[in-house]
Amino acid sequence: MTEIQKKAEDCEAFWQKIQEEALLAVKQDAVLHTLVHQVLAYETPVESLAAILANRLANEAFDASCLQDLFTQSLRHIPEIDCILSRDVEAVYLRDCACRYFLQPWLFFKGFHAIQTARIMHHLFHAGSVNLAYWLQNRASLVFGVDIHPASILGRGVMFDHATGIVIGETAVIDDDVSIMQAVTLGGTGKESGDRHPKIRRGALISVGAKILGNIVIGEGAMVSAGSVVLKEVAAHTTVAGIPAKPVGKPRQDKPALFMDHTLK
């Protein structure tokens, strides 16, 4: 597998592919009409995604119509959002062997939905709607089982596989093309303030149940093995394992996140 450099036409093509898959899905199973309508009723991916997330997150405080307007406007303020969405959908499609269509993460996968909600939260947080961003963090945590602070930074082509139990702290940074498994924590080490959360560099793979604590860097193309507790920085292209985590080898690929290979050389 080689890294795909996204072009403008690619960003448009992914939405056409999702619409084509939606048409096929409703032909195969007419009962999906209402669900697939959230794709086919909209001309742009932003409008469709806003509707999907609004329907998932609406409650007695904010109905779906209110949230849909808010999400649409927020997503439109994110630079190159179509290309970001394309990269994120493609990340799931290429890395998750259970994903056979682009339509699946778009409609069903809570890891993808949690990431896109986090992008909206981040925009709101920095646009001055701090309390609204915190409400959305809380609501997304209840619905998706993923707790992401609105100030944290997520790159493109990020995938949360299964996603349940992922916690990401305020000053955490996740670079492009990172894969994170369920029950992972990117947390602090106590009550210190300021920059206190991990930085996950490009192509890194964080395996099931890993706990990464403190303002430390997980280097480019590194891998944190399942169940590890990481308290020190991890060098690029290094695999760590254990409690506390220690170097145990190297990933089999330069960017293990793209291959989801949890074994060692």
C-alpha positions as CSV (number, residue, x, y, z in Angstrom):
1,M,0.0,0.0,0.0
2,T,1.3,3.4,-0.8
3,E,0.3,6.7,0.6
4,I,-2.3,8.5,-1.5
5,Q,-1.8,12.2,-2.1
6,K,-5.2,13.7,-2.3
7,K,-6.1,16.0,-5.2
8,A,-9.1,18.3,-5.6
9,E,-10.9,15.8,-7.9
10,D,-10.3,13.1,-5.3
11,C,-12.1,15.1,-2.7
12,E,-15.1,15.4,-5.0
13,A,-15.0,11.8,-6.2
14,F,-15.4,10.3,-2.7
15,W,-18.8,12.0,-2.3
16,Q,-20.0,10.7,-5.7
17,K,-18.9,7.2,-4.6
18,I,-20.9,7.5,-1.3
19,Q,-24.0,8.6,-3.2
20,E,-23.6,5.7,-5.7
21,E,-23.3,3.2,-2.8
22,A,-26.3,4.8,-1.1
23,L,-28.4,4.2,-4.2
24,L,-27.3,0.6,-4.4
25,A,-28.0,0.1,-0.7
26,V,-31.6,1.3,-1.0
27,K,-32.2,-0.8,-4.1
28,Q,-31.0,-3.9,-2.2
29,D,-33.0,-3.1,0.9
30,A,-35.8,-0.7,0.6
31,V,-36.2,-0.4,4.4
32,L,-33.0,1.6,4.4
33,H,-34.7,4.5,2.5
34,T,-35.1,6.8,5.5
35,L,-31.5,6.2,6.6
36,V,-30.0,6.6,3.1
37,H,-32.1,9.7,2.6
38,Q,-29.5,11.4,4.8
39,V,-27.1,11.0,1.9
40,L,-29.2,11.2,-1.2
41,A,-31.2,14.3,0.0
42,Y,-28.0,16.5,0.0
43,E,-25.8,17.9,-2.7
44,T,-22.7,18.2,-0.5
45,P,-20.9,16.0,2.0
46,V,-21.0,18.8,4.6
47,E,-24.8,19.0,4.4
48,S,-25.2,15.2,4.6
49,L,-22.7,14.8,7.5
50,A,-24.4,17.6,9.4
51,A,-27.7,15.9,9.1
52,I,-26.3,12.5,10.2
53,L,-24.5,13.9,13.3
54,A,-27.5,16.1,14.2
55,N,-29.8,13.1,14.2
56,R,-27.4,11.1,16.3
57,L,-26.7,13.9,18.9
58,A,-30.1,15.6,19.2
59,N,-31.7,15.6,22.7
60,E,-34.2,17.7,24.7
61,A,-31.8,20.6,24.8
62,F,-31.1,20.9,21.1
63,D,-33.4,19.3,18.4
64,A,-32.0,17.8,15.2
65,S,-32.9,20.9,13.1
66,C,-31.1,23.3,15.4
67,L,-28.0,21.1,15.5
68,Q,-28.0,20.5,11.8
69,D,-27.8,24.2,11.1
70,L,-25.1,24.7,13.7
71,F,-23.1,21.7,12.3
72,T,-23.4,22.8,8.7
73,Q,-22.1,26.3,9.4
74,S,-19.3,25.0,11.6
75,L,-18.1,22.5,9.0
76,R,-18.2,25.1,6.3
77,H,-15.7,27.2,8.3
78,I,-13.1,24.4,8.4
79,P,-10.6,24.9,5.6
80,E,-10.6,22.1,3.0
81,I,-13.2,20.2,4.9
82,D,-14.2,18.1,1.8
83,C,-10.6,16.8,1.5
84,I,-10.4,16.2,5.2
85,L,-13.6,14.1,5.1
86,S,-12.3,12.2,2.0
87,R,-9.1,11.3,3.9
88,D,-11.0,10.2,7.0
89,V,-13.4,8.0,5.1
90,E,-10.6,6.5,3.0
91,A,-8.6,5.8,6.2
92,V,-11.4,3.6,7.5
93,Y,-12.0,1.9,4.1
94,L,-8.3,1.1,3.6
95,R,-7.4,0.1,7.2
96,D,-10.5,-1.6,8.6
97,C,-11.0,-5.1,7.0
98,A,-14.6,-5.0,8.1
99,C,-15.3,-1.9,6.0
100,R,-16.3,-2.8,2.4
101,Y,-17.9,0.5,1.3
102,F,-17.3,4.2,1.8
103,L,-21.0,4.4,2.9
104,Q,-20.4,2.3,6.0
105,P,-18.3,4.8,8.1
106,W,-20.3,7.7,6.7
107,L,-23.6,6.3,8.1
108,F,-22.7,3.7,10.8
109,F,-19.2,3.9,12.3
110,K,-19.1,5.8,15.6
111,G,-15.3,6.3,15.5
112,F,-15.7,8.3,12.2
113,H,-18.7,10.2,13.7
114,A,-16.7,11.0,16.9
115,I,-13.8,12.4,14.9
116,Q,-16.1,14.7,12.8
117,T,-17.9,15.8,15.9
118,A,-14.6,16.7,17.4
119,R,-13.8,18.8,14.4
120,I,-17.0,20.8,15.0
121,M,-16.2,21.1,18.7
122,H,-12.8,22.4,17.9
123,H,-14.2,25.1,15.6
124,L,-16.8,26.2,18.1
125,F,-14.2,26.3,20.9
126,H,-11.9,28.6,19.0
127,A,-14.7,30.7,17.6
128,G,-15.7,31.7,21.2
129,S,-18.6,29.3,21.7
130,V,-16.8,27.5,24.5
131,N,-19.8,26.4,26.5
132,L,-21.5,25.0,23.4
133,A,-18.3,23.1,22.6
134,Y,-18.3,21.6,26.1
135,W,-21.9,20.6,25.7
136,L,-21.1,18.9,22.5
137,Q,-18.1,17.1,24.1
138,N,-20.4,15.8,26.8
139,R,-23.1,14.8,24.4
140,A,-20.7,13.0,22.0
141,S,-19.2,11.2,24.9
142,L,-22.6,9.9,26.0
143,V,-23.6,8.9,22.4
144,F,-20.4,7.6,20.9
145,G,-18.5,6.5,24.1
146,V,-15.5,8.7,23.0
147,D,-14.4,11.7,25.1
148,I,-12.4,14.3,23.2
149,H,-11.6,17.7,24.6
150,P,-12.6,20.4,22.1
151,A,-9.1,22.0,22.2
152,S,-7.3,18.9,21.2
153,I,-6.0,18.8,17.6
154,L,-6.7,16.1,15.1
155,G,-5.0,15.7,11.7
156,R,-6.3,14.2,8.5
157,G,-6.7,10.5,7.8
158,V,-7.2,9.7,11.5
159,M,-9.0,6.4,12.3
160,F,-10.6,5.3,15.5
161,D,-11.2,1.6,15.2
162,H,-14.2,0.5,17.3
163,A,-13.5,3.7,19.3
164,T,-15.3,2.7,22.5
165,G,-13.5,4.2,25.5
166,I,-11.1,6.5,23.7
167,V,-10.2,9.6,25.9
168,I,-8.2,12.5,24.5
169,G,-7.1,15.4,26.7
170,E,-7.0,19.1,26.1
171,T,-3.5,19.6,24.8
172,A,-3.2,16.3,22.9
173,V,-2.2,16.5,19.2
174,I,-2.8,13.7,16.7
175,D,-1.0,14.1,13.4
176,D,-2.1,12.9,10.0
177,D,-2.5,9.2,9.2
178,V,-2.7,7.9,12.8
179,S,-4.7,4.9,13.8
180,I,-6.1,4.5,17.4
181,M,-7.8,1.4,18.7
182,Q,-10.5,1.2,21.4
183,A,-10.0,2.1,25.1
184,V,-6.9,4.3,24.4
185,T,-6.2,7.2,26.7
186,L,-4.1,10.2,25.8
187,G,-4.1,11.8,29.2
188,G,-2.2,13.8,31.7
189,T,-0.3,12.7,34.8
190,G,-2.0,14.7,37.5
191,K,-3.3,18.2,38.1
192,E,-0.6,20.2,36.3
193,S,-1.9,22.9,33.9
194,G,-0.6,23.9,30.6
195,D,0.7,21.6,27.8
196,R,0.3,18.2,29.5
197,H,-0.9,15.7,27.0
198,P,0.7,13.4,24.4
199,K,1.6,14.3,20.8
200,I,1.1,11.4,18.4
201,R,3.1,11.8,15.2
202,R,2.3,10.8,11.7
203,G,1.8,7.1,10.9
204,A,1.8,5.9,14.5
205,L,-0.4,3.0,15.6
206,I,-1.8,3.0,19.1
207,S,-3.1,-0.4,20.0
208,V,-6.0,-1.6,22.2
209,G,-6.1,-0.3,25.7
210,A,-2.9,1.7,25.6
211,K,-2.5,4.5,28.2
212,I,-0.2,7.3,27.1
213,L,0.3,9.9,29.8
214,G,2.0,13.3,29.9
215,N,3.4,15.8,27.5
216,I,5.4,13.2,25.6
217,V,5.9,12.5,21.9
218,I,5.1,9.2,20.2
219,G,7.4,9.4,17.2
220,E,6.5,9.1,13.6
221,G,5.7,5.6,12.5
222,A,5.9,4.3,16.1
223,M,3.7,1.6,17.6
224,V,2.4,1.3,21.1
225,S,1.4,-2.3,21.9
226,A,-1.9,-3.4,23.4
227,G,-2.3,-2.7,27.2
228,S,0.8,-0.6,27.5
229,V,1.3,2.3,29.9
230,V,3.6,4.9,28.2
231,L,5.2,7.5,30.5
232,K,8.3,8.4,28.4
233,E,8.7,9.5,24.8
234,V,8.8,6.8,22.1
235,A,11.3,7.2,19.3
236,A,10.2,7.2,15.6
237,H,9.7,3.7,14.1
238,T,10.0,2.0,17.5
239,T,7.6,-0.4,19.1
240,V,7.0,-0.2,22.9
241,A,5.2,-2.6,25.1
242,G,4.6,-3.3,28.8
243,I,3.9,-1.4,32.1
244,P,5.8,0.8,32.0
245,A,6.3,0.6,28.3
246,K,9.8,-0.1,27.0
247,P,11.2,-0.6,23.5
248,V,10.8,-4.1,22.2
249,G,11.5,-3.8,18.5
250,K,10.3,-2.1,15.4
251,P,7.1,-2.1,13.5
252,R,7.1,-4.1,10.3
253,Q,6.3,-1.0,8.2
254,D,7.4,2.6,8.3
255,K,3.8,3.7,8.9
256,P,2.1,0.9,10.9
257,A,-1.1,2.9,11.2
258,L,-1.8,2.4,7.5
259,F,-1.4,-1.4,7.7
260,M,-2.9,-2.1,11.1
261,D,-0.2,-4.7,11.7
262,H,0.3,-5.1,15.4
263,T,3.2,-7.6,15.1
264,L,7.0,-7.0,15.4
265,K,9.8,-7.5,12.9
